[in-house]
Amino acid sequence: MTDQQAAPRGRRKPRSDTRRNHRRLLKAVGELAREAPDQLTMQAVASRAEIGPATAYRYYSSVDDVLAAYVLSVVEELRDFSLASTAQGRPLFDSLVDKWVDLLAEHGPALVQLRSRRGYLERLHDGNEIIVALRDAWSEPVRGLLDDIGLAGVRHEHALFLGNMLFDPREIQDLLRETGLTRREVVARLTEAYCGALRGWVRAG
């Protein structure tokens, strides 16, 4: 292999056992978040993944780190869906909301376990990996929605901030469990509430 063909130093692919252990740990944390959220510990995750605790700690320093990696994988799926879509404007936004609710149906219990004391904008400005991926997922759909409802002048970052509040995984799950509303009703109400919040933001100056 020539020097030009050699992989750059530090860019080697992870070993197959490393990839396998990562997959097992992420699968385990998702399962435990659904089945026994009160017992979500690093030891429990390692046991479910059939990996020794010492090995698990080589990959992640805490259960929050495993959860963060799991959440990132879900958000990246949403981002990839958004970037690959050929829809535009309001239809793109509506399809992304549908995809988000579908992802929450499968992964929501894990997503709501990960908490932060810092707000959306602070984490976005700080380059938080999950928040940046969320921004990338929602950015074009929100921009198209703003154009379609005649609010193109809204500062994009403010629109994303409002969307993060209204489409929060914990609150969507709460609505689905506690109100008797169907999935379709929840999606429709949240979307209309979001449009109303955007208009109110503009009226407030």
N, CA, C and O of each residue as an XYZ file, in Angstrom:
820
protein
N       0.853     -1.190      0.000
C       0.000      0.000      0.000
C       0.883      1.232      0.000
O       1.826      1.325      0.786
N       0.585      2.176     -0.875
C       1.377      3.395     -0.948
C       0.993      4.339      0.171
O      -0.017      4.142      0.846
N       1.825      5.389      0.370
C       1.519      6.375      1.393
C       0.188      7.065      1.098
O      -0.565      7.404      2.011
N      -0.097      7.274     -0.230
C      -1.340      7.938     -0.583
C      -2.552      7.074     -0.260
O      -3.638      7.581      0.024
N      -2.341      5.734     -0.309
C      -3.460      4.830     -0.057
C      -3.674      4.557      1.426
O      -4.762      4.158      1.840
N      -2.638      4.771      2.218
C      -2.739      4.468      3.640
C      -3.792      5.343      4.299
O      -3.941      6.518      3.965
N      -4.523      4.751      5.244
C      -5.521      5.528      5.977
C      -4.818      6.555      6.835
O      -3.789      6.253      7.440
N      -5.365      7.798      6.903
C      -4.754      8.820      7.739
C      -4.666      8.368      9.184
O      -5.555      7.682      9.690
N      -3.591      8.759      9.837
C      -3.420      8.380     11.238
C      -4.597      8.910     12.065
O      -5.006     10.061     11.913
N      -5.127      8.066     12.927
C      -6.261      8.463     13.771
C      -7.607      8.283     13.098
O      -8.637      8.588     13.700
N      -7.628      7.788     11.843
C      -8.886      7.630     11.125
C      -9.228      6.174     10.861
O     -10.089      5.879     10.032
N      -8.563      5.262     11.555
C      -8.842      3.846     11.334
C     -10.253      3.494     11.778
O     -10.788      4.071     12.725
N     -10.841      2.539     11.077
C     -12.180      2.083     11.452
C     -12.132      1.341     12.790
O     -11.156      0.655     13.094
N     -13.190      1.485     13.580
C     -13.223      0.733     14.840
C     -13.170     -0.765     14.571
O     -13.678     -1.238     13.555
N     -12.553     -1.504     15.481
C     -12.516     -2.960     15.352
C     -13.933     -3.510     15.422
O     -14.835     -2.880     15.975
N     -14.113     -4.709     14.843
C     -15.454     -5.285     14.774
C     -16.024     -5.539     16.169
O     -17.224     -5.363     16.382
N     -15.193     -5.946     17.116
C     -15.714     -6.189     18.463
C     -16.109     -4.879     19.131
O     -17.047     -4.843     19.928
N     -15.395     -3.803     18.808
C     -15.759     -2.492     19.348
C     -17.114     -2.055     18.818
O     -17.966     -1.592     19.577
N     -17.310     -2.203     17.522
C     -18.607     -1.838     16.933
C     -19.722     -2.695     17.519
O     -20.805     -2.197     17.824
N     -19.447     -3.986     17.673
C     -20.454     -4.894     18.215
C     -20.814     -4.512     19.648
O     -21.992     -4.511     20.005
N     -19.830     -4.190     20.464
C     -20.100     -3.821     21.854
C     -20.871     -2.502     21.942
O     -21.759     -2.349     22.780
N     -20.524     -1.560     21.075
C     -21.288     -0.311     21.042
C     -22.753     -0.593     20.718
O     -23.650     -0.070     21.379
N     -22.990     -1.409     19.716
C     -24.368     -1.734     19.333
C     -25.114     -2.413     20.477
O     -26.275     -2.100     20.743
N     -24.444     -3.339     21.148
C     -25.081     -4.050     22.261
C     -25.438     -3.097     23.399
O     -26.522     -3.187     23.975
N     -24.536     -2.196     23.714
C     -24.792     -1.263     24.810
C     -25.937     -0.315     24.477
O     -26.775     -0.030     25.332
N     -25.978      0.172     23.246
C     -27.064      1.073     22.864
C     -28.398      0.337     22.846
O     -29.412      0.872     23.295
N     -28.401     -0.879     22.333
C     -29.631     -1.677     22.337
C     -30.093     -1.935     23.764
O     -31.286     -1.860     24.060
N     -29.155     -2.234     24.637
C     -29.494     -2.535     26.033
C     -30.075     -1.325     26.743
O     -31.049     -1.455     27.484
N     -29.494     -0.155     26.531
C     -29.999      1.025     27.234
C     -31.387      1.389     26.735
O     -32.213      1.866     27.514
N     -31.664      1.175     25.447
C     -32.998      1.426     24.929
C     -34.029      0.472     25.525
O     -35.134      0.882     25.880
N     -33.659     -0.805     25.630
C     -34.577     -1.793     26.187
C     -34.864     -1.515     27.659
O     -36.016     -1.570     28.091
N     -33.828     -1.220     28.420
C     -34.021     -0.977     29.852
C     -34.807      0.299     30.111
O     -35.582      0.369     31.064
N     -34.612      1.312     29.266
C     -35.372      2.548     29.429
C     -36.863      2.292     29.255
O     -37.683      2.940     29.905
N     -37.219      1.357     28.387
C     -38.627      1.013     28.187
C     -39.150      0.120     29.312
O     -40.264      0.310     29.799
N     -38.341     -0.848     29.715
C     -38.834     -1.899     30.609
C     -38.667     -1.580     32.097
O     -39.538     -1.905     32.904
N     -37.562     -0.951     32.454
C     -37.263     -0.715     33.871
C     -36.471      0.577     34.041
O     -35.312      0.535     34.453
N     -37.081      1.733     33.730
C     -36.336      2.997     33.781
C     -35.772      3.328     35.160
O     -34.762      4.023     35.271
N     -36.422      2.834     36.205
C     -35.923      3.122     37.558
C     -34.678      2.303     37.906
O     -34.016      2.571     38.908
N     -34.369      1.321     37.088
C     -33.200      0.474     37.334
C     -32.100      0.725     36.302
O     -31.253     -0.136     36.060
N     -32.125      1.906     35.703
C     -31.189      2.214     34.624
C     -29.839      2.619     35.213
O     -29.622      3.777     35.569
N     -28.951      1.653     35.306
C     -27.598      1.884     35.799
C     -26.608      1.316     34.800
O     -26.972      0.538     33.918
N     -25.358      1.711     34.948
C     -24.336      1.199     34.041
C     -24.197     -0.318     34.186
O     -24.010     -1.028     33.198
N     -24.287     -0.801     35.410
C     -24.166     -2.234     35.653
C     -25.308     -2.998     34.975
O     -25.096     -4.059     34.388
N     -26.538     -2.435     35.067
C     -27.687     -3.092     34.449
C     -27.561     -3.094     32.928
O     -27.885     -4.084     32.271
N     -27.089     -1.980     32.376
C     -26.912     -1.894     30.920
C     -25.868     -2.908     30.458
O     -26.067     -3.605     29.463
N     -24.754     -2.986     31.185
C     -23.702     -3.936     30.818
C     -24.209     -5.364     30.896
O     -23.918     -6.177     30.018
N     -24.970     -5.677     31.946
C     -25.511     -7.029     32.099
C     -26.454     -7.373     30.959
O     -26.380     -8.468     30.401
N     -27.346     -6.442     30.605
C     -28.287     -6.692     29.512
C     -27.536     -6.873     28.184
O     -27.933     -7.672     27.336
N     -26.454     -6.121     28.028
C     -25.659     -6.218     26.794
C     -24.745     -7.436     26.779
O     -24.089     -7.716     25.776
N     -24.705     -8.162     27.901
C     -23.826     -9.318     28.048
C     -22.368     -8.925     27.843
O     -21.598     -9.596     27.156
N     -22.030     -7.805     28.475
C     -20.670     -7.270     28.445
C     -20.251     -7.012     29.888
O     -21.058     -6.541     30.689
N     -19.046     -7.303     30.219
C     -18.574     -7.039     31.570
C     -18.583     -5.555     31.881
O     -18.319     -4.741     30.996
N     -18.884     -5.177     33.136
C     -18.907     -3.755     33.500
C     -17.608     -3.027     33.168
O     -17.640     -1.888     32.702
N     -16.478     -3.666     33.399
C     -15.203     -3.011     33.103
C     -15.075     -2.695     31.617
O     -14.569     -1.640     31.235
N     -15.541     -3.625     30.787
C     -15.513     -3.391     29.339
C     -16.460     -2.265     28.962
O     -16.117     -1.415     28.140
N     -17.646     -2.252     29.554
C     -18.616     -1.195     29.253
C     -18.056      0.181     29.604
O     -18.250      1.147     28.867
N     -17.361      0.256     30.732
C     -16.800      1.540     31.155
C     -15.652      1.994     30.256
O     -15.282      3.168     30.275
N     -15.092      1.087     29.478
C     -14.071      1.504     28.519
C     -14.684      2.308     27.372
O     -14.021      3.145     26.759
N     -15.965      2.037     27.093
C     -16.640      2.736     26.004
C     -17.374      3.987     26.487
O     -17.373      5.016     25.810
N     -17.994      3.893     27.650
C     -18.787      5.004     28.180
C     -18.489      5.167     29.663
O     -18.395      4.185     30.399
N     -18.342      6.413     30.094
C     -17.960      6.646     31.489
C     -19.147      6.613     32.444
O     -18.958      6.523     33.657
N     -20.365      6.683     31.915
C     -21.552      6.672     32.774
C     -22.763      6.245     31.955
O     -22.708      6.186     30.726
N     -23.850      5.949     32.645
C     -25.073      5.573     31.941
C     -25.604      6.762     31.144
O     -26.225      6.570     30.098
N     -25.368      7.992     31.621
C     -25.789      9.166     30.851
C     -25.048      9.250     29.526
O     -25.608      9.708     28.530
N     -23.801      8.815     29.505
C     -23.043      8.814     28.255
C     -23.636      7.808     27.262
O     -23.710      8.078     26.063
N     -24.057      6.647     27.774
C     -24.688      5.660     26.897
C     -26.014      6.213     26.371
O     -26.324      6.087     25.187
N     -26.782      6.821     27.258
C     -28.050      7.415     26.845
C     -27.835      8.496     25.792
O     -28.581      8.575     24.816
N     -26.815      9.328     25.993
C     -26.535     10.396     25.034
C     -26.209      9.822     23.661
O     -26.657     10.346     22.641
N     -25.433      8.752     23.636
C     -25.105      8.112     22.356
C     -26.357      7.532     21.714
O     -26.526      7.609     20.497
N     -27.230      6.955     22.524
C     -28.481      6.395     22.013
C     -29.362      7.506     21.431
O     -29.883      7.381     20.323
N     -29.520      8.590     22.194
C     -30.337      9.713     21.730
C     -29.767     10.288     20.436
O     -30.512     10.598     19.506
N     -28.455     10.426     20.381
C     -27.827     10.951     19.172
C     -28.143     10.073     17.965
O     -28.392     10.591     16.876
N     -28.136      8.760     18.143
C     -28.423      7.869     17.018
C     -29.852      8.065     16.517
O     -30.105      7.988     15.315
N     -30.790      8.318     17.439
C     -32.183      8.557     17.048
C     -32.306      9.892     16.320
O     -32.966      9.983     15.285
N     -31.669     10.921     16.863
C     -31.742     12.246     16.252
C     -31.071     12.242     14.880
O     -31.528     12.924     13.962
N     -29.999     11.484     14.739
C     -29.348     11.383     13.442
C     -30.254     10.701     12.416
O     -30.214     11.037     11.232
N     -31.065      9.749     12.865
C     -32.031      9.132     11.957
C     -33.043     10.168     11.481
O     -33.403     10.194     10.304
N     -33.503     11.025     12.400
C     -34.426     12.103     12.030
C     -33.752     13.062     11.054
O     -34.346     13.447     10.047
N     -32.525     13.444     11.350
C     -31.780     14.364     10.471
C     -31.612     13.776      9.077
O     -31.810     14.470      8.080
N     -31.248     12.500      9.007
C     -31.040     11.863      7.709
C     -32.343     11.803      6.911
O     -32.347     11.983      5.694
N     -33.451     11.547      7.618
C     -34.760     11.550      6.959
C     -35.058     12.927      6.386
O     -35.510     13.044      5.247
N     -34.807     13.961      7.165
C     -35.074     15.332      6.738
C     -34.239     15.710      5.521
O     -34.758     16.276      4.559
N     -32.956     15.399      5.563
C     -32.055     15.786      4.478
C     -32.340     15.008      3.197
O     -32.098     15.503      2.096
N     -32.855     13.789      3.346
C     -33.116     12.960      2.168
C     -34.479     13.244      1.541
O     -34.729     12.829      0.409
N     -35.356     13.935      2.246
C     -36.706     14.155      1.748
C     -36.712     15.075      0.529
O     -35.932     16.023      0.448
N     -37.595     14.783     -0.406
C     -37.758     15.638     -1.582
C     -38.924     16.612     -1.410
O     -39.178     17.434     -2.291
N     -39.631     16.524     -0.285
C     -40.748     17.442     -0.026
C     -40.215     18.831      0.282
O     -39.037     19.007      0.592
N     -41.104     19.814      0.189
C     -40.730     21.196      0.479
C     -41.852     21.876      1.245
O     -42.990     21.407      1.254
N     -41.510     23.000      1.893
C     -42.522     23.802      2.560
C     -43.243     23.060      3.671
O     -42.655     22.241      4.378
N     -44.532     23.361      3.811
C     -45.338     22.749      4.874
C     -45.359     21.226      4.776
O     -45.286     20.570      5.816
N     -45.456     20.617      3.579
C     -45.431     19.151      3.520
C     -44.157     18.544      4.111
O     -44.206     17.484      4.735
N     -43.023     19.209      3.916
C     -41.778     18.713      4.510
C     -41.857     18.790      6.024
O     -41.469     17.848      6.715
N     -42.353     19.898      6.544
C     -42.482     20.041      7.995
C     -43.421     18.975      8.557
O     -43.106     18.330      9.557
N     -44.569     18.791      7.914
C     -45.537     17.802      8.399
C     -44.954     16.390      8.389
O     -45.183     15.610      9.314
N     -44.201     16.067      7.337
C     -43.615     14.723      7.265
C     -42.562     14.534      8.341
O     -42.401     13.427      8.855
N     -41.843     15.591      8.693
C     -40.831     15.469      9.744
C     -41.486     15.299     11.112
O     -41.006     14.519     11.936
N     -42.565     16.013     11.357
C     -43.290     15.829     12.617
C     -43.782     14.387     12.726
O     -43.670     13.769     13.784
N     -44.329     13.853     11.630
C     -44.783     12.460     11.640
C     -43.625     11.507     11.946
O     -43.768     10.578     12.741
N     -42.489     11.746     11.315
C     -41.323     10.893     11.546
C     -40.872     10.993     12.999
O     -40.515      9.982     13.603
N     -40.883     12.186     13.562
C     -40.458     12.392     14.941
C     -41.366     11.626     15.903
O     -40.885     10.982     16.835
N     -42.669     11.697     15.677
C     -43.599     10.985     16.553
C     -43.429      9.474     16.393
O     -43.539      8.733     17.369
N     -43.162      9.016     15.177
C     -42.877      7.589     14.976
C     -41.640      7.160     15.758
O     -41.639      6.108     16.399
N     -40.596      7.968     15.706
C     -39.365      7.649     16.437
C     -39.610      7.644     17.944
O     -39.046      6.824     18.669
N     -40.447      8.557     18.402
C     -40.745      8.601     19.838
C     -41.532      7.377     20.282
O     -41.378      6.909     21.410
N     -42.377      6.859     19.391
C     -43.123      5.652     19.738
C     -42.177      4.489     19.995
O     -42.458      3.618     20.818
N     -41.063      4.483     19.291
C     -40.106      3.384     19.437
C     -39.034      3.679     20.482
O     -38.635      2.786     21.228
N     -38.574      4.905     20.538
C     -37.397      5.228     21.356
C     -37.676      6.226     22.483
O     -36.772      6.551     23.253
N     -38.901      6.708     22.589
C     -39.205      7.777     23.527
C     -38.762      7.552     24.962
O     -38.210      8.467     25.573
N     -38.985      6.355     25.530
C     -38.591      6.151     26.923
C     -37.109      6.420     27.193
O     -36.748      6.868     28.281
N     -36.262      6.151     26.221
C     -34.836      6.446     26.402
C     -34.571      7.930     26.252
O     -33.744      8.493     26.969
N     -35.274      8.572     25.314
C     -35.024      9.990     25.074
C     -35.379     10.842     26.286
O     -34.704     11.831     26.571
N     -36.439     10.463     27.003
C     -36.854     11.290     28.133
C     -35.993     11.056     29.367
O     -36.096     11.806     30.337
N     -35.151     10.038     29.349
C     -34.275      9.790     30.495
C     -33.091     10.754     30.530
O     -32.518     10.998     31.592
N     -32.728     11.299     29.377
C     -31.550     12.151     29.296
C     -31.957     13.592     29.593
O     -32.704     14.204     28.830
N     -31.471     14.115     30.682
C     -31.841     15.458     31.108
C     -30.631     16.391     31.052
O     -29.483     15.948     31.092
N     -30.912     17.679     30.957
C     -29.842     18.673     30.974
C     -30.300     19.874     31.784
O     -31.469     20.259     31.743
N     -29.373     20.453     32.514
C     -29.694     21.679     33.257
C     -29.546     22.906     32.371
O     -29.879     24.016     32.789
N     -29.052     22.718     31.155
C     -28.836     23.837     30.250
C     -29.924     23.884     29.186
O     -30.449     22.848     28.777
N     -30.257     25.079     28.747
C     -31.314     25.251     27.766
C     -30.870     24.943     26.342
O     -29.689     24.735     26.063
N     -31.858     24.922     25.454
C     -31.618     24.583     24.050
C     -30.607     25.531     23.411
O     -29.632     25.080     22.810
N     -30.829     26.830     23.535
C     -29.959     27.779     22.846
C     -28.536     27.736     23.382
O     -27.579     27.823     22.612
N     -28.390     27.605     24.684
C     -27.047     27.523     25.258
C     -26.304     26.311     24.712
O     -25.134     26.405     24.342
N     -26.988     25.179     24.664
C     -26.341     23.965     24.160
C     -26.070     24.066     22.657
O     -25.052     23.571     22.174
N     -26.981     24.708     21.921
C     -26.755     24.903     20.486
C     -25.512     25.758     20.248
O     -24.662     25.410     19.429
N     -25.411     26.867     20.960
C     -24.263     27.762     20.782
C     -22.965     27.114     21.245
O     -21.880     27.466     20.784
N     -23.094     26.168     22.157
C     -21.906     25.471     22.671
C     -21.510     24.290     21.780
O     -20.486     23.650     22.019
N     -22.319     24.002     20.753
C     -21.985     22.928     19.825
C     -22.340     21.540     20.317
O     -21.750     20.556     19.870
N     -23.310     21.444     21.245
C     -23.731     20.123     21.718
C     -24.136     19.251     20.535
O     -24.931     19.672     19.694
N     -23.592     18.037     20.467
C     -23.751     17.195     19.292
C     -25.205     16.837     19.020
O     -25.639     16.832     17.869
N     -25.957     16.539     20.071
C     -27.357     16.180     19.894
C     -28.165     17.375     19.415
O     -28.981     17.247     18.502
N     -27.945     18.530     20.020
C     -28.715     19.726     19.659
C     -28.374     20.190     18.257
O     -29.256     20.636     17.523
N     -27.116     20.093     17.872
C     -26.729     20.463     16.505
C     -27.399     19.540     15.495
O     -27.855     19.999     14.447
N     -27.465     18.243     15.797
C     -28.140     17.302     14.895
C     -29.635     17.601     14.825
O     -30.237     17.503     13.755
N     -30.236     17.963     15.958
C     -31.641     18.368     15.956
C     -31.848     19.606     15.099
O     -32.796     19.673     14.317
N     -30.965     20.584     15.244
C     -31.065     21.783     14.409
C     -31.001     21.422     12.930
O     -31.783     21.929     12.126
N     -30.080     20.555     12.580
C     -29.926     20.163     11.178
C     -31.156     19.431     10.662
O     -31.500     19.538      9.485
N     -31.825     18.682     11.551
C     -33.035     17.965     11.149
C     -34.194     18.921     10.893
O     -34.917     18.778      9.907
N     -34.367     19.895     11.782
C     -35.539     20.759     11.726
C     -35.338     22.020     10.897
O     -36.311     22.689     10.549
N     -34.106     22.351     10.579
C     -33.808     23.654      9.993
C     -34.581     23.925      8.703
O     -35.313     24.912      8.624
N     -34.433     23.078      7.706
C     -35.105     23.318      6.428
C     -36.616     23.162      6.527
O     -37.335     23.974      5.943
N     -37.143     22.150      7.243
C     -38.598     22.071      7.402
C     -39.196     23.307      8.065
O     -40.263     23.768      7.660
N     -38.525     23.844      9.074
C     -39.034     25.039      9.744
C     -38.961     26.243      8.804
O     -39.886     27.054      8.761
N     -37.880     26.360      8.063
C     -37.758     27.462      7.111
C     -38.873     27.400      6.067
O     -39.463     28.424      5.724
N     -39.157     26.203      5.566
C     -40.237     26.063      4.593
C     -41.598     26.376      5.180
O     -42.436     26.988      4.518
N     -41.824     25.958      6.423
C     -43.091     26.272      7.092
C     -43.254     27.780      7.244
O     -44.329     28.317      6.976
N     -42.206     28.460      7.666
C     -42.267     29.910      7.833
C     -42.615     30.596      6.515
O     -43.410     31.535      6.495
N     -42.032     30.140      5.433
C     -42.347     30.705      4.119
C     -43.805     30.479      3.765
O     -44.480     31.387      3.278
N     -44.298     29.257      4.012
C     -45.651     28.907      3.602
C     -46.721     29.644      4.403
O     -47.800     29.915      3.876
N     -46.445     29.973      5.662
C     -47.457     30.663      6.476
C     -47.183     32.165      6.558
O     -47.785     32.871      7.367
N     -46.279     32.642      5.720
C     -46.048     34.075      5.614
C     -45.280     34.697      6.759
O     -45.487     35.865      7.090
N     -44.384     33.918      7.373
C     -43.606     34.439      8.509
C     -42.105     34.299      8.251
O     -41.334     33.986      9.158
N     -41.708     34.533      7.010
C     -40.302     34.356      6.653
C     -39.381     35.295      7.416
O     -38.175     35.058      7.482
N     -39.939     36.366      7.998
C     -39.115     37.319      8.726
C     -38.749     36.892     10.133
O     -37.945     37.555     10.788
N     -39.331     35.782     10.618
C     -39.009     35.307     11.964
C     -37.552     34.850     11.995
O     -37.093     34.145     11.096
N     -36.836     35.256     13.032
C     -35.453     34.810     13.174
C     -35.451     33.290     13.299
O     -36.133     32.717     14.148
N     -34.672     32.656     12.438
C     -34.715     31.197     12.331
C     -34.399     30.506     13.655
O     -35.043     29.520     14.013
N     -33.431     31.011     14.364
C     -33.038     30.390     15.629
C     -34.167     30.454     16.644
O     -34.351     29.525     17.429
N     -34.929     31.554     16.633
C     -36.062     31.671     17.549
C     -37.148     30.658     17.198
O     -37.775     30.073     18.081
N     -37.361     30.456     15.895
C     -38.356     29.474     15.466
C     -37.957     28.065     15.891
O     -38.805     27.278     16.313
N     -36.679     27.747     15.782
C     -36.199     26.436     16.216
C     -36.358     26.277     17.729
O     -36.704     25.199     18.211
N     -36.107     27.343     18.468
C     -36.257     27.325     19.927
C     -37.701     26.996     20.312
O     -37.942     26.156     21.179
N     -38.656     27.661     19.662
C     -40.065     27.390     19.957
C     -40.438     25.958     19.584
O     -41.189     25.300     20.303
N     -39.915     25.482     18.468
C     -40.195     24.115     18.062
C     -39.652     23.105     19.045
O     -40.290     22.088     19.314
N     -38.478     23.378     19.583
C     -37.897     22.469     20.568
C     -38.776     22.369     21.814
O     -38.876     21.307     22.428
N     -39.408     23.479     22.181
C     -40.302     23.465     23.332
C     -41.567     22.653     23.057
O     -41.977     21.836     23.881
N     -42.174     22.879     21.909
C     -43.476     22.269     21.638
C     -43.374     20.799     21.237
O     -44.302     20.028     21.480
N     -42.275     20.410     20.635
C     -42.141     19.033     20.175
C     -41.187     18.238     21.065
O     -40.520     17.310     20.607
N     -41.134     18.611     22.325
C     -40.292     17.921     23.296
C     -40.790     16.484     23.491
O     -41.990     16.268     23.662
N     -39.884     15.503     23.468
C     -40.303     14.097     23.595
C     -41.121     13.809     24.837
O     -42.100     13.066     24.781
N     -40.725     14.393     25.960
C     -41.429     14.107     27.213
C     -42.874     14.587     27.136
O     -43.786     13.890     27.581
N     -43.083     15.769     26.577
C     -44.433     16.315     26.532
C     -45.305     15.588     25.511
O     -46.503     15.411     25.733
N     -44.716     15.169     24.403
C     -45.493     14.404     23.421
C     -45.931     13.075     24.022
O     -47.079     12.662     23.853
N     -45.031     12.412     24.715
C     -45.402     11.144     25.351
C     -46.487     11.355     26.406
O     -47.384     10.525     26.555
N     -46.403     12.456     27.129
C     -47.399     12.768     28.142
C     -48.779     12.956     27.496
O     -49.783     12.451     27.998
N     -48.811     13.684     26.382
C     -50.074     13.890     25.682
C     -50.661     12.566     25.198
O     -51.860     12.327     25.339
N     -49.834     11.724     24.640
C     -50.319     10.455     24.102
C     -50.831      9.522     25.198
O     -51.775      8.762     24.983
N     -50.203      9.582     26.375
C     -50.587      8.681     27.463
C     -51.765      9.188     28.277
O     -52.612      8.403     28.703
N     -51.825     10.509     28.498
C     -52.704     11.028     29.538
C     -53.957     11.753     29.039
O     -54.846     12.033     29.843
N     -54.059     12.064     27.759
C     -55.175     12.899     27.303
C     -56.266     12.145     26.569
O     -57.376     12.659     26.428
N     -55.981     10.932     26.095
C     -56.952     10.236     25.278
C     -56.948     10.680     23.824
O     -57.721     10.165     23.016
N     -56.086     11.630     23.484
C     -55.968     12.074     22.100
C     -55.267     10.998     21.269
O     -54.373     10.305     21.754
N     -55.686     10.874     20.018
C     -55.001      9.955     19.125
C     -53.683     10.558     18.668
O     -53.434     11.751     18.841
N     -52.844      9.715     18.085
C     -51.576     10.207     17.549
C     -51.819     11.338     16.550
O     -51.147     12.368     16.595
N     -52.789     11.139     15.644
C     -53.086     12.152     14.636
C     -53.551     13.446     15.272
O     -53.165     14.528     14.829
N     -54.371     13.351     16.300
C     -54.845     14.557     16.984
C     -53.707     15.283     17.679
O     -53.652     16.512     17.663
N     -52.802     14.535     18.288
C     -51.653     15.162     18.946
C     -50.791     15.898     17.930
O     -50.387     17.037     18.163
N     -50.507     15.247     16.802
C     -49.690     15.869     15.766
C     -50.357     17.139     15.249
O     -49.704     18.174     15.112
N     -51.664     17.064     14.960
C     -52.381     18.222     14.414
C     -52.402     19.373     15.406
O     -52.180     20.522     15.024
N     -52.665     19.083     16.672
C     -52.740     20.144     17.666
C     -51.374     20.792     17.916
O     -51.268     22.013     18.029
N     -50.356     19.977     17.999
C     -49.026     20.538     18.227
C     -48.579     21.398     17.049
O     -47.981     22.457     17.238
N     -48.871     20.943     15.841
C     -48.475     21.718     14.666
C     -49.212     23.042     14.618
O     -48.601     24.076     14.347
N     -50.519     23.033     14.877
C     -51.272     24.288     14.884
C     -50.823     25.195     16.024
O     -50.749     26.413     15.864
N     -50.522     24.595     17.182
C     -50.025     25.387     18.307
C     -48.683     26.031     17.965
O     -48.411     27.167     18.354
N     -47.856     25.301     17.240
C     -46.558     25.842     16.824
C     -46.745     27.027     15.878
O     -46.094     28.060     16.039
N     -47.620     26.881     14.905
C     -47.888     27.995     13.993
C     -48.427     29.200     14.766
O     -48.051     30.339     14.492
N     -49.311     28.939     15.734
C     -49.826     30.028     16.556
C     -48.746     30.686     17.393
O     -48.737     31.907     17.553
N     -47.833     29.881     17.929
C     -46.736     30.431     18.724
C     -45.830     31.308     17.861
O     -45.365     32.355     18.310
N     -45.583     30.887     16.638
C     -44.760     31.685     15.728
C     -45.426     33.024     15.418
O     -44.770     34.066     15.409
N     -46.730     32.987     15.167
C     -47.450     34.244     14.895
C     -47.444     35.149     16.121
O     -47.284     36.364     16.003
N     -47.621     34.544     17.310
C     -47.577     35.335     18.534
C     -46.216     35.955     18.763
O     -46.118     37.082     19.248
N     -45.170     35.233     18.419
C     -43.796     35.732     18.555
C     -43.619     36.982     17.705
O     -42.985     37.949     18.126
N     -44.192     36.951     16.493
C     -44.082     38.098     15.588
C     -44.896     39.279     16.119
O     -44.430     40.418     16.094
N     -46.108     39.007     16.596
C     -46.971     40.096     17.099
C     -46.330     40.800     18.292
O     -46.521     42.000     18.487
N     -45.576     40.054     19.083
C     -44.950     40.655     20.264
C     -43.800     41.596     19.898
O     -43.262     42.302     20.751
N     -43.439     41.591     18.633
C     -42.392     42.507     18.177
C     -41.016     41.970     18.331
O     -40.048     42.646     17.983
